[in-house]
């Protein structure tokens, strides 16, 4: 049991490191949005943005397909057809064929839902995500299910010194819950899907953590700004399994900083940022590369944003469309899932549809 628990702890640490939910358009900008002054990023990046809107309501739904190029080149439509056939042999072969290019620990697909509301600096959010995680590779691929939810509440205030200088500061309390299963073979998963066998091979682990995020954003003349945030101030994850065993998992503190610039001309606008995420955890040159991020967003009228970014050395791009109260964001980016940095980069294709009022 100790050996199984140790391997599971290692698995979850890897999964939690790469599975933090981030909005799609932020991903397209390389997560370089700490100075954006957009209330949409208040709960995911900088709590100071709670003060950037008198009222806002956002209800997004996002989906992500990981290792997209590898899956699409392996007869994606045919494999999906096999999986939907409910024939056990065809389902197993279809899943294994889709996962042929996977290795190590990384997500397969994820779906995320969220409701954010802010009013005069006060804000509340409830979010949930469902993910299928892969471990191993090729015919030895295992699958597990990871479910998480977060309830957040916070407050921010803007201090205006004159027309060119402002300081916004905010804090958010997060209550996180996570439930996941141990990895199981594809045959076992298919057996459960067709309600035939394998239920006993799954173990369920669940736990919670309480943390604070704090953030500051300062604007200067000529469109410049700086930001500083501290994330995950609080407890570790207190976990339990279905046999009554308990243990803790780290919820490491991250300190982020960024410098940004904004400009607008007629129907065009440009938002630039360069920053460092989690720089308090830098111990080596690869850590430094992972920490660096930069992004640009070109606004064309008020309805179209073209986004580009560089996140930990990997490129990102995307587009955001605003139409009345609807927002559609698409992003294509690369993310590293290797135990050693640079060992296992994989591409991610993502789409988000949101109902937004501000």
C-alpha positions as CSV (number, residue, x, y, z in Angstrom):
1,X,0.0,0.0,0.0
2,X,2.9,2.4,0.8
3,X,4.4,1.8,-2.6
4,X,1.1,2.4,-4.3
5,X,0.5,5.6,-2.3
6,X,4.0,6.9,-3.0
7,X,3.6,6.4,-6.8
8,X,0.2,8.1,-6.6
9,X,1.7,11.1,-4.7
10,X,4.3,11.5,-7.4
11,X,1.6,11.3,-10.1
12,X,-0.6,13.9,-8.5
13,X,2.3,16.3,-8.0
14,X,3.1,16.1,-11.7
15,X,-0.6,16.4,-12.6
16,X,-1.2,19.4,-10.3
17,X,1.9,21.2,-11.7
18,X,0.5,21.0,-15.3
19,X,-3.2,21.2,-14.8
20,X,-3.8,24.7,-13.3
21,X,-6.9,26.0,-15.1
22,X,-6.1,29.2,-17.0
23,X,-8.4,31.1,-19.4
24,X,-7.9,30.3,-23.1
25,X,-7.1,33.8,-24.3
26,X,-4.5,34.1,-21.4
27,X,-2.9,30.9,-22.7
28,X,-2.8,32.4,-26.2
29,X,-0.8,35.4,-24.7
30,X,1.7,33.1,-23.0
31,X,-0.1,33.8,-19.6
32,X,1.4,37.4,-19.8
33,X,-1.7,39.2,-18.5
34,X,-0.7,40.4,-15.1
35,X,-0.9,44.0,-16.2
36,X,-3.9,43.7,-18.5
37,X,-6.4,45.4,-16.1
38,X,-9.1,42.9,-17.4
39,X,-11.6,41.7,-14.8
40,X,-11.6,38.3,-16.6
41,X,-8.2,37.6,-15.2
42,X,-8.9,38.6,-11.6
43,X,-9.4,35.0,-10.2
44,X,-6.8,33.3,-12.4
45,X,-3.9,35.8,-12.5
46,X,-4.2,39.1,-10.5
47,X,-6.7,39.8,-7.8
48,X,-6.2,43.5,-8.2
49,X,-8.4,43.4,-11.4
50,X,-11.5,42.9,-9.2
51,X,-11.4,46.7,-9.0
52,X,-11.2,47.2,-12.8
53,X,-15.0,47.0,-13.4
54,X,-18.1,48.3,-11.5
55,X,-20.0,45.2,-12.5
56,X,-19.2,42.0,-14.4
57,X,-20.6,38.6,-14.9
58,X,-18.8,35.9,-16.9
59,X,-19.8,32.3,-17.6
60,X,-17.2,30.5,-19.7
61,X,-17.1,26.9,-20.9
62,X,-13.7,25.7,-22.2
63,X,-12.4,22.4,-23.7
64,X,-8.8,21.4,-24.4
65,X,-7.4,18.6,-26.5
66,X,-3.8,17.8,-25.6
67,X,-1.1,16.4,-27.9
68,X,-3.5,17.5,-30.7
69,X,-1.2,17.0,-33.7
70,X,-0.4,13.5,-32.5
71,X,-4.0,12.5,-32.0
72,X,-5.3,14.1,-35.3
73,X,-2.7,12.3,-37.5
74,X,-3.7,8.9,-36.1
75,X,-7.0,8.5,-37.9
76,X,-8.8,10.6,-35.4
77,X,-12.3,10.2,-36.9
78,X,-11.9,6.5,-37.3
79,X,-10.7,6.0,-33.7
80,X,-13.6,8.1,-32.3
81,X,-16.0,6.0,-34.3
82,X,-14.4,2.8,-32.8
83,X,-14.7,4.3,-29.3
84,X,-18.3,5.1,-29.8
85,X,-19.1,1.6,-31.1
86,X,-19.4,0.1,-27.6
87,X,-17.6,-3.0,-28.9
88,X,-14.9,-3.7,-26.3
89,X,-12.1,-4.8,-28.7
90,X,-12.7,-1.8,-31.0
91,X,-12.9,0.6,-28.1
92,X,-9.6,-0.6,-26.7
93,X,-7.9,-0.5,-30.1
94,X,-9.3,3.0,-30.8
95,X,-8.1,4.5,-27.5
96,X,-4.7,2.9,-27.8
97,X,-4.3,4.2,-31.3
98,X,-5.3,7.7,-30.2
99,X,-2.7,7.6,-27.4
100,X,0.1,6.2,-29.5
101,X,2.1,9.5,-29.3
102,X,1.6,10.0,-25.6
103,X,4.3,9.3,-23.0
104,X,4.8,10.2,-19.3
105,X,2.1,11.9,-17.3
106,X,-0.1,14.4,-19.1
107,X,-3.8,15.2,-19.7
108,X,-5.7,13.7,-22.6
109,X,-8.7,16.1,-22.6
110,X,-10.2,18.6,-20.2
111,X,-13.5,20.5,-19.8
112,X,-13.7,23.6,-17.5
113,X,-16.7,25.6,-16.3
114,X,-16.8,28.8,-14.3
115,X,-19.1,31.5,-13.0
116,X,-17.4,34.9,-12.0
117,X,-19.2,37.9,-10.7
118,X,-17.8,41.2,-9.5
119,X,-19.5,44.3,-8.1
120,X,-17.6,47.5,-7.1
121,X,-14.4,45.6,-6.1
122,X,-16.1,42.6,-4.5
123,X,-16.0,39.3,-6.4
124,X,-17.0,35.7,-6.2
125,X,-16.2,32.7,-8.4
126,X,-17.1,29.1,-8.6
127,X,-15.3,26.8,-11.0
128,X,-15.0,23.1,-11.9
129,X,-12.8,21.1,-14.2
130,X,-12.9,17.5,-15.4
131,X,-9.8,15.9,-16.8
132,X,-8.6,12.5,-18.2
133,X,-5.0,11.9,-17.3
134,X,-2.6,9.6,-19.2
135,X,0.4,7.9,-17.7
136,X,2.9,5.6,-19.4
137,X,2.8,5.3,-23.2
138,X,1.9,3.3,-26.2
139,X,0.4,-0.1,-25.3
140,X,1.3,0.5,-21.6
141,X,-0.9,3.6,-21.4
142,X,-3.0,4.0,-18.2
143,X,-5.9,6.5,-17.7
144,X,-7.2,8.2,-14.6
145,X,-9.9,10.8,-13.9
146,X,-9.2,14.1,-12.1
147,X,-12.0,16.3,-10.9
148,X,-11.5,19.6,-9.2
149,X,-13.5,22.6,-8.0
150,X,-12.7,26.0,-6.5
151,X,-14.8,28.5,-4.6
152,X,-13.3,31.9,-4.4
153,X,-14.2,35.3,-2.9
154,X,-12.2,38.5,-2.8
155,X,-11.9,42.3,-2.7
156,X,-9.8,44.9,-4.5
157,X,-9.6,48.7,-4.5
158,X,-8.1,51.2,-6.8
159,X,-6.2,54.2,-5.5
160,X,-6.0,57.0,-8.1
161,X,-3.3,59.6,-7.4
162,X,-3.9,61.6,-10.6
163,X,-4.8,60.9,-14.2
164,X,-1.6,59.1,-14.9
165,X,-0.9,57.1,-11.7
166,X,-3.1,54.5,-10.2
167,X,-2.5,51.6,-7.7
168,X,-4.9,48.7,-7.5
169,X,-4.5,46.0,-4.8
170,X,-6.6,43.0,-4.0
171,X,-6.8,39.6,-2.3
172,X,-8.8,36.5,-2.9
173,X,-9.6,33.5,-0.6
174,X,-9.7,30.1,-2.4
175,X,-11.2,26.9,-1.2
176,X,-10.0,24.1,-3.4
177,X,-11.3,20.5,-3.6
178,X,-9.9,17.7,-5.7
179,X,-10.9,14.1,-6.3
180,X,-9.0,11.7,-8.5
181,X,-8.5,8.0,-9.2
182,X,-5.4,5.9,-9.5
183,X,-4.2,5.1,-13.1
184,X,-5.8,2.0,-14.6
185,X,-5.2,0.2,-17.9
186,X,-7.2,1.0,-21.0
187,X,-8.9,-2.5,-20.9
188,X,-10.2,-1.7,-17.3
189,X,-11.5,1.7,-18.3
190,X,-13.3,0.3,-21.4
191,X,-14.8,-2.5,-19.1
192,X,-16.2,0.2,-16.9
193,X,-17.6,2.2,-19.8
194,X,-19.5,-0.7,-21.1
195,X,-20.6,-1.7,-17.5
196,X,-19.0,-5.1,-17.6
197,X,-16.0,-5.3,-15.1
198,X,-13.1,-3.5,-13.5
199,X,-14.7,-1.4,-10.8
200,X,-12.6,-2.9,-8.1
201,X,-9.4,-1.7,-9.8
202,X,-10.1,2.0,-9.1
203,X,-9.2,3.7,-5.9
204,X,-10.6,7.2,-5.1
205,X,-8.5,10.0,-3.5
206,X,-10.0,13.3,-2.4
207,X,-8.8,16.3,-0.4
208,X,-8.9,20.1,0.0
209,X,-6.7,23.1,0.4
210,X,-7.3,26.7,1.6
211,X,-5.2,29.5,0.2
212,X,-4.9,33.3,-0.5
213,X,-3.9,35.1,-3.6
214,X,-2.8,38.8,-3.4
215,X,-2.0,41.1,-6.2
216,X,-1.0,44.7,-7.0
217,X,-1.1,46.6,-10.3
218,X,0.4,50.0,-10.8
219,X,-0.1,52.2,-13.9
220,X,2.2,55.0,-15.0
221,X,2.3,57.7,-17.6
222,X,2.7,56.8,-21.3
223,X,0.9,53.5,-20.9
224,X,3.4,51.7,-18.7
225,X,2.4,49.4,-15.8
226,X,3.9,46.9,-13.4
227,X,2.3,44.1,-11.4
228,X,3.2,41.9,-8.5
229,X,1.3,38.8,-7.3
230,X,1.7,36.1,-4.6
231,X,-0.3,32.9,-5.1
232,X,-1.2,29.9,-2.9
233,X,-0.5,31.5,0.5
234,X,-2.0,28.9,2.9
235,X,-2.3,25.2,3.5
236,X,-1.2,22.2,1.7
237,X,-3.7,19.7,0.2
238,X,-5.1,17.4,2.9
239,X,-5.9,14.2,1.1
240,X,-7.7,10.9,2.0
241,X,-8.2,7.7,0.2
242,X,-11.1,5.3,0.3
243,X,-9.3,3.1,2.8
244,X,-9.1,5.9,5.3
245,X,-5.4,6.7,4.8
246,X,-4.5,10.4,5.0
247,X,-1.5,12.4,3.7
248,X,-0.6,15.9,2.5
249,X,0.5,17.2,-0.8
250,X,2.3,20.5,-1.3
251,X,0.6,23.6,-2.7
252,X,3.7,25.7,-3.4
253,X,3.7,29.5,-3.1
254,X,4.4,31.3,-6.4
255,X,5.5,34.9,-6.8
256,X,4.9,36.6,-10.2
257,X,6.0,40.0,-11.5
258,X,5.5,41.7,-14.9
259,X,6.0,44.9,-16.8
260,X,3.4,46.0,-19.4
261,X,2.6,48.7,-22.0
262,X,-0.6,49.7,-23.7
263,X,-1.3,51.9,-26.6
264,X,-4.3,52.7,-28.9
265,X,-4.7,54.4,-32.2
266,X,-8.1,54.9,-33.9
267,X,-9.6,51.4,-34.2
268,X,-6.3,49.6,-33.2
269,X,-4.9,48.8,-29.7
270,X,-1.8,47.0,-28.6
271,X,-1.1,45.4,-25.2
272,X,2.4,44.1,-24.5
273,X,3.8,42.4,-21.4
274,X,6.9,40.5,-20.2
275,X,7.2,38.9,-16.8
276,X,8.4,36.1,-14.6
277,X,6.1,33.5,-12.9
278,X,7.1,31.6,-9.8
279,X,10.5,33.3,-9.8
280,X,10.9,32.4,-6.1
281,X,11.3,28.8,-7.1
282,X,14.1,29.4,-9.6
283,X,17.1,27.1,-8.8
284,X,18.6,26.5,-12.2
285,X,18.8,27.8,-15.8
286,X,15.9,25.5,-16.9
287,X,13.8,27.0,-14.0
288,X,14.6,30.5,-15.4
289,X,13.4,29.5,-18.9
290,X,10.2,28.1,-17.5
291,X,9.6,31.2,-15.4
292,X,9.9,33.7,-18.3
293,X,6.8,34.6,-20.3
294,X,5.8,37.4,-22.8
295,X,2.7,38.2,-24.7
296,X,1.1,40.6,-27.1
297,X,-2.6,41.3,-27.9
298,X,-3.5,43.3,-31.0
299,X,-7.1,44.7,-30.8
300,X,-8.9,45.4,-34.1
301,X,-11.9,47.5,-33.2
302,X,-13.6,46.3,-30.0
303,X,-14.6,42.9,-31.4
304,X,-11.3,41.1,-32.5
305,X,-8.1,40.4,-30.6
306,X,-5.1,38.6,-32.2
307,X,-3.0,37.1,-29.4
308,X,0.6,35.9,-29.4
309,X,2.8,34.7,-26.6
310,X,5.9,32.9,-25.4
311,X,5.4,30.8,-22.2
312,X,8.5,29.0,-20.7
313,X,10.2,29.0,-24.1
314,X,7.2,27.6,-26.0
315,X,5.1,29.6,-28.5
316,X,1.3,30.3,-28.3
317,X,-1.2,32.0,-30.5
318,X,-4.9,32.6,-30.6
319,X,-7.9,34.8,-31.5
320,X,-10.7,36.2,-29.4
321,X,-14.0,37.4,-30.8
322,X,-16.5,39.6,-29.0
323,X,-20.1,39.8,-30.2
324,X,-22.7,41.5,-28.1
325,X,-22.7,39.5,-24.8
326,X,-20.8,36.5,-26.3
327,X,-17.0,35.9,-26.3
328,X,-15.3,33.1,-28.3
329,X,-11.6,32.4,-27.7
330,X,-9.4,29.8,-29.5
331,X,-5.8,29.1,-28.7
332,X,-3.0,26.8,-29.9
333,X,0.0,26.5,-27.7
334,X,2.8,24.2,-26.5
335,X,3.3,23.0,-23.0
336,X,6.1,20.9,-21.4
337,X,5.0,17.7,-19.6
338,X,8.5,16.1,-19.1
339,X,10.0,15.3,-15.7
340,X,13.1,17.1,-17.2
341,X,12.4,20.5,-18.8
342,X,12.3,20.2,-22.6
343,X,11.9,16.5,-22.7
344,X,8.2,16.2,-23.6
345,X,6.7,19.3,-25.2
346,X,3.2,18.7,-26.5
347,X,0.7,21.0,-28.4
348,X,-2.7,21.9,-27.0
349,X,-5.7,22.9,-29.0
350,X,-8.4,24.8,-27.0
351,X,-11.7,26.6,-27.4
352,X,-13.7,28.7,-25.0
353,X,-17.2,30.1,-25.3
354,X,-18.4,32.6,-22.7
355,X,-21.4,34.6,-21.8
356,X,-20.1,38.0,-20.6
357,X,-21.6,41.1,-19.2
358,X,-19.6,44.2,-18.1
